[in-house]
Amino acid sequence: MTTISLRFDDEMKRQLDEMCDEMGMNLTTFFMIYAKKALRDRRIPFEVTAPPDPFYSDANIEQLQKAGRQVKNGQVIVKTMEELEAMERE
């Protein structure tokens, strides 16, 4: 057997202990069930997601399409790096 130590916020631990107690188990049983489920399914037993990439937001896609139309229609201003740096200093 191996021992694993976990650090929890006191309130989270209290709530988890309370929930487990209501289910008739302790934290060790809770984590064993979780580990066995993860190993059996070969995945985390719940969906883990990150917020969507803002680059692909509807508003940004609309701006990119608008910029693409402007380029296609020749509505662009071309500046050298030196000109842009001079504008920055103004």
N, CA, C and O atoms as a printed pandas DataFrame, in Angstrom:
     atom_number atom_name residue_name chain_id  residue_number  x_coord  y_coord  z_coord
0              1         N          MET        A               1    0.838   -1.191    0.000
1              2        CA          MET        A               1    0.000    0.000    0.000
2              3         C          MET        A               1    0.878    1.248    0.000
3              4         O          MET        A               1    1.970    1.259    0.569
4              5         N          THR        A               2    0.381    2.292   -0.646
5              6        CA          THR        A               2    1.066    3.577   -0.697
6              7         C          THR        A               2    0.176    4.627   -0.055
7              8         O          THR        A               2   -1.048    4.572   -0.174
8              9         N          THR        A               3    0.784    5.567    0.615
9             10        CA          THR        A               3    0.049    6.679    1.212
10            11         C          THR        A               3    0.241    7.909    0.337
11            12         O          THR        A               3    1.354    8.214   -0.091
12            13         N          ILE        A               4   -0.849    8.606    0.079
13            14        CA          ILE        A               4   -0.825    9.846   -0.700
14            15         C          ILE        A               4   -1.353   10.956    0.191
15            16         O          ILE        A               4   -2.388   10.803    0.841
16            17         N          SER        A               5   -0.639   12.075    0.220
17            18        CA          SER        A               5   -1.096   13.234    0.995
18            19         C          SER        A               5   -1.621   14.295    0.041
19            20         O          SER        A               5   -1.003   14.569   -0.988
20            21         N          LEU        A               6   -2.743   14.885    0.372
21            22        CA          LEU        A               6   -3.344   15.952   -0.428
22            23         C          LEU        A               6   -3.556   17.166    0.458
23            24         O          LEU        A               6   -3.878   17.030    1.638
24            25         N          ARG        A               7   -3.377   18.346   -0.105
25            26        CA          ARG        A               7   -3.627   19.574    0.644
26            27         C          ARG        A               7   -4.944   20.170    0.150
27            28         O          ARG        A               7   -5.143   20.351   -1.051
28            29         N          PHE        A               8   -5.831   20.469    1.081
29            30        CA          PHE        A               8   -7.143   21.026    0.769
30            31         C          PHE        A               8   -7.366   22.283    1.581
31            32         O          PHE        A               8   -6.846   22.426    2.687
32            33         N          ASP        A               9   -8.130   23.170    1.031
33            34        CA          ASP        A               9   -8.676   24.283    1.793
34            35         C          ASP        A               9   -9.536   23.681    2.907
35            36         O          ASP        A               9  -10.261   22.713    2.675
36            37         N          ASP        A              10   -9.458   24.245    4.107
37            38        CA          ASP        A              10  -10.191   23.686    5.248
38            39         C          ASP        A              10  -11.685   23.544    4.978
39            40         O          ASP        A              10  -12.288   22.526    5.317
40            41         N          GLU        A              11  -12.274   24.556    4.374
41            42        CA          GLU        A              11  -13.715   24.525    4.114
42            43         C          GLU        A              11  -14.061   23.465    3.074
43            44         O          GLU        A              11  -15.064   22.764    3.207
44            45         N          MET        A              12  -13.239   23.349    2.049
45            46        CA          MET        A              12  -13.496   22.324    1.033
46            47         C          MET        A              12  -13.409   20.935    1.654
47            48         O          MET        A              12  -14.249   20.079    1.378
48            49         N          LYS        A              13  -12.415   20.709    2.479
49            50        CA          LYS        A              13  -12.273   19.409    3.153
50            51         C          LYS        A              13  -13.489   19.125    4.019
51            52         O          LYS        A              13  -14.010   18.010    4.009
52            53         N          ARG        A              14  -13.947   20.124    4.772
53            54        CA          ARG        A              14  -15.121   19.945    5.620
54            55         C          ARG        A              14  -16.330   19.549    4.788
55            56         O          ARG        A              14  -17.061   18.625    5.145
56            57         N          GLN        A              15  -16.540   20.251    3.677
57            58        CA          GLN        A              15  -17.676   19.959    2.813
58            59         C          GLN        A              15  -17.558   18.570    2.192
59            60         O          GLN        A              15  -18.550   17.847    2.092
60            61         N          LEU        A              16  -16.364   18.199    1.782
61            62        CA          LEU        A              16  -16.166   16.881    1.181
62            63         C          LEU        A              16  -16.369   15.779    2.217
63            64         O          LEU        A              16  -16.979   14.751    1.922
64            65         N          ASP        A              17  -15.859   15.993    3.429
65            66        CA          ASP        A              17  -16.098   15.023    4.514
66            67         C          ASP        A              17  -17.590   14.860    4.767
67            68         O          ASP        A              17  -18.087   13.745    4.928
68            69         N          GLU        A              18  -18.298   15.988    4.800
69            70        CA          GLU        A              18  -19.745   15.962    5.062
70            71         C          GLU        A              18  -20.477   15.210    3.954
71            72         O          GLU        A              18  -21.342   14.378    4.229
72            73         N          MET        A              19  -20.128   15.503    2.707
73            74        CA          MET        A              19  -20.773   14.829    1.581
74            75         C          MET        A              19  -20.510   13.323    1.628
75            76         O          MET        A              19  -21.426   12.518    1.458
76            77         N          CYS        A              20  -19.252   12.955    1.859
77            78        CA          CYS        A              20  -18.904   11.526    1.929
78            79         C          CYS        A              20  -19.656   10.847    3.059
79            80         O          CYS        A              20  -20.153    9.732    2.899
80            81         N          ASP        A              21  -19.738   11.518    4.203
81            82        CA          ASP        A              21  -20.456   10.952    5.345
82            83         C          ASP        A              21  -21.919   10.698    4.991
83            84         O          ASP        A              21  -22.485    9.671    5.367
84            85         N          GLU        A              22  -22.531   11.642    4.264
85            86        CA          GLU        A              22  -23.925   11.477    3.841
86            87         C          GLU        A              22  -24.085   10.279    2.910
87            88         O          GLU        A              22  -25.162    9.686    2.835
88            89         N          MET        A              23  -23.016    9.925    2.203
89            90        CA          MET        A              23  -23.041    8.772    1.300
90            91         C          MET        A              23  -22.572    7.500    1.988
91            92         O          MET        A              23  -22.523    6.438    1.367
92            93         N          GLY        A              24  -22.228    7.602    3.263
93            94        CA          GLY        A              24  -21.803    6.428    4.009
94            95         C          GLY        A              24  -20.383    5.984    3.726
95            96         O          GLY        A              24  -20.077    4.794    3.808
96            97         N          MET        A              25  -19.503    6.930    3.391
97            98        CA          MET        A              25  -18.109    6.585    3.120
98            99         C          MET        A              25  -17.193    7.635    3.715
99           100         O          MET        A              25  -17.646    8.677    4.190
100          101         N          ASN        A              26  -15.903    7.352    3.684
101          102        CA          ASN        A              26  -14.913    8.337    4.113
102          103         C          ASN        A              26  -14.140    8.826    2.893
103          104         O          ASN        A              26  -14.397    8.382    1.774
104          105         N          LEU        A              27  -13.196    9.736    3.107
105          106        CA          LEU        A              27  -12.440   10.295    1.983
106          107         C          LEU        A              27  -11.599    9.237    1.270
107          108         O          LEU        A              27  -11.452    9.290    0.048
108          109         N          THR        A              28  -11.050    8.287    2.006
109          110        CA          THR        A              28  -10.258    7.236    1.364
110          111         C          THR        A              28  -11.120    6.449    0.384
111          112         O          THR        A              28  -10.688    6.172   -0.735
112          113         N          THR        A              29  -12.314    6.094    0.786
113          114        CA          THR        A              29  -13.227    5.357   -0.095
114          115         C          THR        A              29  -13.602    6.210   -1.304
115          116         O          THR        A              29  -13.645    5.718   -2.431
116          117         N          PHE        A              30  -13.872    7.490   -1.060
117          118        CA          PHE        A              30  -14.211    8.423   -2.141
118          119         C          PHE        A              30  -13.116    8.427   -3.205
119          120         O          PHE        A              30  -13.399    8.277   -4.393
120          121         N          PHE        A              31  -11.865    8.601   -2.776
121          122        CA          PHE        A              31  -10.763    8.664   -3.736
122          123         C          PHE        A              31  -10.470    7.308   -4.378
123          124         O          PHE        A              31  -10.036    7.257   -5.529
124          125         N          MET        A              32  -10.698    6.225   -3.664
125          126        CA          MET        A              32  -10.523    4.897   -4.263
126          127         C          MET        A              32  -11.557    4.676   -5.368
127          128         O          MET        A              32  -11.224    4.163   -6.437
128          129         N          ILE        A              33  -12.807    5.059   -5.115
129          130        CA          ILE        A              33  -13.856    4.936   -6.142
130          131         C          ILE        A              33  -13.474    5.759   -7.369
131          132         O          ILE        A              33  -13.577    5.290   -8.502
132          133         N          TYR        A              34  -13.032    6.987   -7.128
133          134        CA          TYR        A              34  -12.629    7.881   -8.217
134          135         C          TYR        A              34  -11.490    7.254   -9.022
135          136         O          TYR        A              34  -11.546    7.210  -10.251
136          137         N          ALA        A              35  -10.449    6.764   -8.322
137          138        CA          ALA        A              35   -9.284    6.189   -9.000
138          139         C          ALA        A              35   -9.663    4.948   -9.803
139          140         O          ALA        A              35   -9.220    4.782  -10.939
140          141         N          LYS        A              36  -10.480    4.078   -9.215
141          142        CA          LYS        A              36  -10.888    2.859   -9.921
142          143         C          LYS        A              36  -11.702    3.185  -11.167
143          144         O          LYS        A              36  -11.522    2.554  -12.208
144          145         N          LYS        A              37  -12.587    4.156  -11.069
145          146        CA          LYS        A              37  -13.395    4.574  -12.223
146          147         C          LYS        A              37  -12.488    5.141  -13.315
147          148         O          LYS        A              37  -12.653    4.811  -14.490
148          149         N          ALA        A              38  -11.532    5.991  -12.938
149          150        CA          ALA        A              38  -10.614    6.580  -13.914
150          151         C          ALA        A              38   -9.796    5.489  -14.608
151          152         O          ALA        A              38   -9.615    5.530  -15.825
152          153         N          LEU        A              39   -9.304    4.521  -13.843
153          154        CA          LEU        A              39   -8.512    3.443  -14.434
154          155         C          LEU        A              39   -9.352    2.532  -15.323
155          156         O          LEU        A              39   -8.894    2.104  -16.383
156          157         N          ARG        A              40  -10.559    2.238  -14.905
157          158        CA          ARG        A              40  -11.435    1.362  -15.697
158          159         C          ARG        A              40  -11.796    2.019  -17.028
159          160         O          ARG        A              40  -11.769    1.371  -18.074
160          161         N          ASP        A              41  -12.137    3.317  -16.980
161          162        CA          ASP        A              41  -12.571    4.030  -18.188
162          163         C          ASP        A              41  -11.410    4.617  -18.978
163          164         O          ASP        A              41  -11.583    5.038  -20.122
164          165         N          ARG        A              42  -10.218    4.646  -18.366
165          166        CA          ARG        A              42   -9.029    5.249  -18.987
166          167         C          ARG        A              42   -9.250    6.710  -19.329
167          168         O          ARG        A              42   -8.797    7.195  -20.366
168          169         N          ARG        A              43   -9.957    7.411  -18.436
169          170        CA          ARG        A              43  -10.202    8.848  -18.600
170          171         C          ARG        A              43  -10.617    9.425  -17.257
171          172         O          ARG        A              43  -11.001    8.691  -16.346
172          173         N          ILE        A              44  -10.538   10.737  -17.142
173          174        CA          ILE        A              44  -11.041   11.406  -15.949
174          175         C          ILE        A              44  -12.553   11.232  -15.963
175          176         O          ILE        A              44  -13.181   11.467  -16.995
176          177         N          PRO        A              45  -13.152   10.829  -14.852
177          178        CA          PRO        A              45  -14.579   10.486  -14.874
178          179         C          PRO        A              45  -15.540   11.673  -14.906
179          180         O          PRO        A              45  -16.698   11.546  -14.509
180          181         N          PHE        A              46  -15.078   12.790  -15.363
181          182        CA          PHE        A              46  -15.944   13.947  -15.612
182          183         C          PHE        A              46  -15.259   14.809  -16.655
183          184         O          PHE        A              46  -14.057   14.674  -16.886
184          185         N          GLU        A              47  -16.006   15.681  -17.278
185          186        CA          GLU        A              47  -15.453   16.515  -18.337
186          187         C          GLU        A              47  -14.652   17.655  -17.748
187          188         O          GLU        A              47  -15.114   18.347  -16.841
188          189         N          VAL        A              48  -13.442   17.850  -18.267
189          190        CA          VAL        A              48  -12.589   18.961  -17.872
190          191         C          VAL        A              48  -12.446   19.857  -19.098
191          192         O          VAL        A              48  -12.003   19.406  -20.154
192          193         N          THR        A              49  -12.814   21.104  -18.955
193          194        CA          THR        A              49  -12.740   22.015  -20.090
194          195         C          THR        A              49  -12.081   23.323  -19.673
195          196         O          THR        A              49  -12.033   23.670  -18.493
196          197         N          ALA        A              50  -11.589   24.021  -20.647
197          198        CA          ALA        A              50  -11.043   25.363  -20.442
198          199         C          ALA        A              50  -11.986   26.331  -21.136
199          200         O          ALA        A              50  -12.720   25.938  -22.043
200          201         N          PRO        A              51  -11.975   27.584  -20.723
201          202        CA          PRO        A              51  -12.816   28.545  -21.421
202          203         C          PRO        A              51  -12.448   28.589  -22.901
203          204         O          PRO        A              51  -11.293   28.362  -23.261
204          205         N          PRO        A              52  -13.409   28.876  -23.747
205          206        CA          PRO        A              52  -13.111   28.925  -25.177
206          207         C          PRO        A              52  -12.041   29.978  -25.478
207          208         O          PRO        A              52  -11.946   31.001  -24.799
208          209         N          ASP        A              53  -11.246   29.706  -26.503
209          210        CA          ASP        A              53  -10.218   30.645  -26.928
210          211         C          ASP        A              53  -10.915   31.898  -27.472
211          212         O          ASP        A              53  -11.694   31.801  -28.421
212          213         N          PRO        A              54  -10.642   33.079  -26.882
213          214        CA          PRO        A              54  -11.324   34.294  -27.337
214          215         C          PRO        A              54  -11.034   34.640  -28.793
215          216         O          PRO        A              54  -11.787   35.390  -29.414
216          217         N          PHE        A              55   -9.947   34.098  -29.340
217          218        CA          PHE        A              55   -9.647   34.361  -30.744
218          219         C          PHE        A              55  -10.794   33.899  -31.631
219          220         O          PHE        A              55  -11.064   34.508  -32.666
220          221         N          TYR        A              56  -11.473   32.820  -31.229
221          222        CA          TYR        A              56  -12.533   32.244  -32.049
222          223         C          TYR        A              56  -13.925   32.718  -31.640
223          224         O          TYR        A              56  -14.924   32.104  -32.012
224          225         N          SER        A              57  -13.995   33.802  -30.880
225          226        CA          SER        A              57  -15.305   34.340  -30.499
226          227         C          SER        A              57  -16.016   34.875  -31.742
227          228         O          SER        A              57  -15.375   35.220  -32.735
228          229         N          ASP        A              58  -17.332   34.939  -31.676
229          230        CA          ASP        A              58  -18.119   35.440  -32.813
230          231         C          ASP        A              58  -17.698   36.855  -33.188
231          232         O          ASP        A              58  -17.584   37.182  -34.369
232          233         N          ALA        A              59  -17.467   37.695  -32.178
233          234        CA          ALA        A              59  -17.092   39.094  -32.443
234          235         C          ALA        A              59  -15.747   39.172  -33.166
235          236         O          ALA        A              59  -15.583   39.964  -34.094
236          237         N          ASN        A              60  -14.785   38.348  -32.740
237          238        CA          ASN        A              60  -13.469   38.390  -33.367
238          239         C          ASN        A              60  -13.522   37.829  -34.784
239          240         O          ASN        A              60  -12.900   38.379  -35.693
240          241         N          ILE        A              61  -14.258   36.744  -34.975
241          242        CA          ILE        A              61  -14.395   36.178  -36.327
242          243         C          ILE        A              61  -15.010   37.211  -37.259
243          244         O          ILE        A              61  -14.595   37.341  -38.410
244          245         N          GLU        A              62  -15.996   37.942  -36.764
245          246        CA          GLU        A              62  -16.630   38.994  -37.569
246          247         C          GLU        A              62  -15.605   40.071  -37.947
247          248         O          GLU        A              62  -15.591   40.534  -39.088
248          249         N          GLN        A              63  -14.758   40.468  -37.009
249          250        CA          GLN        A              63  -13.723   41.471  -37.288
250          251         C          GLN        A              63  -12.706   40.943  -38.304
251          252         O          GLN        A              63  -12.269   41.675  -39.192
252          253         N          LEU        A              64  -12.335   39.671  -38.166
253          254        CA          LEU        A              64  -11.393   39.083  -39.118
254          255         C          LEU        A              64  -11.985   39.029  -40.524
255          256         O          LEU        A              64  -11.290   39.298  -41.504
256          257         N          GLN        A              65  -13.261   38.685  -40.622
257          258        CA          GLN        A              65  -13.920   38.649  -41.926
258          259         C          GLN        A              65  -14.011   40.052  -42.520
259          260         O          GLN        A              65  -13.822   40.243  -43.722
260          261         N          LYS        A              66  -14.300   41.022  -41.668
261          262        CA          LYS        A              66  -14.360   42.420  -42.121
262          263         C          LYS        A              66  -12.990   42.853  -42.643
263          264         O          LYS        A              66  -12.900   43.473  -43.702
264          265         N          ALA        A              67  -11.931   42.533  -41.911
265          266        CA          ALA        A              67  -10.576   42.887  -42.344
266          267         C          ALA        A              67  -10.241   42.193  -43.657
267          268         O          ALA        A              67   -9.619   42.795  -44.533
268          269         N          GLY        A              68  -10.645   40.937  -43.803
269          270        CA          GLY        A              68  -10.405   40.214  -45.046
270          271         C          GLY        A              68  -11.085   40.887  -46.227
271          272         O          GLY        A              68  -10.507   40.986  -47.310
272          273         N          ARG        A              69  -12.321   41.352  -46.017
273          274        CA          ARG        A              69  -13.042   42.068  -47.089
274          275         C          ARG        A              69  -12.331   43.372  -47.441
275          276         O          ARG        A              69  -12.235   43.736  -48.613
276          277         N          GLN        A              70  -11.834   44.074  -46.420
277          278        CA          GLN        A              70  -11.125   45.333  -46.678
278          279         C          GLN        A              70   -9.859   45.094  -47.494
279          280         O          GLN        A              70   -9.562   45.856  -48.414
280          281         N          VAL        A              71   -9.119   44.051  -47.168
281          282        CA          VAL        A              71   -7.911   43.725  -47.928
282          283         C          VAL        A              71   -8.288   43.370  -49.359
283          284         O          VAL        A              71   -7.648   43.830  -50.305
284          285         N          LYS        A              72   -9.321   42.558  -49.520
285          286        CA          LYS        A              72   -9.764   42.136  -50.850
286          287         C          LYS        A              72  -10.184   43.334  -51.701
287          288         O          LYS        A              72   -9.957   43.359  -52.910
288          289         N          ASN        A              73  -10.797   44.325  -51.056
289          290        CA          ASN        A              73  -11.278   45.507  -51.774
290          291         C          ASN        A              73  -10.221   46.609  -51.875
291          292         O          ASN        A              73  -10.508   47.703  -52.360
292          293         N          GLY        A              74   -9.004   46.321  -51.418
293          294        CA          GLY        A              74   -7.923   47.306  -51.526
294          295         C          GLY        A              74   -8.028   48.436  -50.520
295          296         O          GLY        A              74   -7.403   49.479  -50.709
296          297         N          GLN        A              75   -8.784   48.264  -49.481
297          298        CA          GLN        A              75   -8.968   49.305  -48.471
298          299         C          GLN        A              75   -7.951   49.120  -47.335
299          300         O          GLN        A              75   -8.321   48.950  -46.173
300          301         N          VAL        A              76   -6.676   49.158  -47.697
301          302        CA          VAL        A              76   -5.627   48.961  -46.704
302          303         C          VAL        A              76   -4.616   50.095  -46.773
303          304         O          VAL        A              76   -4.470   50.739  -47.812
304          305         N          ILE        A              77   -3.938   50.333  -45.699
305          306        CA          ILE        A              77   -2.865   51.312  -45.640
306          307         C          ILE        A              77   -1.587   50.539  -45.343
307          308         O          ILE        A              77   -1.521   49.773  -44.382
308          309         N          VAL        A              78   -0.592   50.743  -46.161
309          310        CA          VAL        A              78    0.675   50.038  -45.999
310          311         C          VAL        A              78    1.694   51.001  -45.428
311          312         O          VAL        A              78    1.888   52.092  -45.964
312          313         N          LYS        A              79    2.357   50.606  -44.332
313          314        CA          LYS        A              79    3.389   51.431  -43.708
314          315         C          LYS        A              79    4.600   50.553  -43.430
315          316         O          LYS        A              79    4.476   49.359  -43.158
316          317         N          THR        A              80    5.769   51.169  -43.504
317          318        CA          THR        A              80    6.995   50.461  -43.148
318          319         C          THR        A              80    7.115   50.437  -41.624
319          320         O          THR        A              80    6.406   51.167  -40.932
320          321         N          MET        A              81    7.999   49.611  -41.113
321          322        CA          MET        A              81    8.234   49.549  -39.675
322          323         C          MET        A              81    8.728   50.898  -39.160
323          324         O          MET        A              81    8.347   51.333  -38.074
324          325         N          GLU        A              82    9.572   51.551  -39.941
325          326        CA          GLU        A              82   10.086   52.862  -39.532
326          327         C          GLU        A              82    8.942   53.879  -39.411
327          328         O          GLU        A              82    8.918   54.682  -38.479
328          329         N          GLU        A              83    8.010   53.838  -40.345
329          330        CA          GLU        A              83    6.866   54.754  -40.278
330          331         C          GLU        A              83    6.000   54.458  -39.051
331          332         O          GLU        A              83    5.524   55.381  -38.390
332          333         N          LEU        A              84    5.799   53.201  -38.755
333          334        CA          LEU        A              84    5.007   52.835  -37.576
334          335         C          LEU        A              84    5.698   53.268  -36.293
335          336         O          LEU        A              84    5.051   53.762  -35.370
336          337         N          GLU        A              85    7.014   53.084  -36.234
337          338        CA          GLU        A              85    7.767   53.511  -35.046
338          339         C          GLU        A              85    7.716   55.023  -34.896
339          340         O          GLU        A              85    7.634   55.527  -33.776
340          341         N          ALA        A              86    7.764   55.758  -36.010
341          342        CA          ALA        A              86    7.669   57.222  -35.952
342          343         C          ALA        A              86    6.297   57.640  -35.451
343          344         O          ALA        A              86    6.183   58.595  -34.682
344          345         N          MET        A              87    5.248   56.933  -35.880
345          346        CA          MET        A              87    3.894   57.239  -35.405
346          347         C          MET        A              87    3.791   57.000  -33.906
347          348         O          MET        A              87    3.105   57.743  -33.204
348          349         N          GLU        A              88    4.465   55.972  -33.415
349          350        CA          GLU        A              88    4.439   55.653  -31.995
350          351         C          GLU        A              88    5.070   56.767  -31.164
351          352         O          GLU        A              88    4.615   57.060  -30.058
352          353         N          ARG        A              89    6.124   57.387  -31.705
353          354        CA          ARG        A              89    6.822   58.445  -30.968
354          355         C          ARG        A              89    6.047   59.765  -30.977
355          356         O          ARG        A              89    6.317   60.636  -30.150
356          357         N          GLU        A              90    5.106   59.927  -31.882
357          358        CA          GLU        A              90    4.353   61.194  -31.984
358          359         C          GLU        A              90    3.442   61.396  -30.813
359          360         O          GLU        A              90    2.741   62.407  -30.744
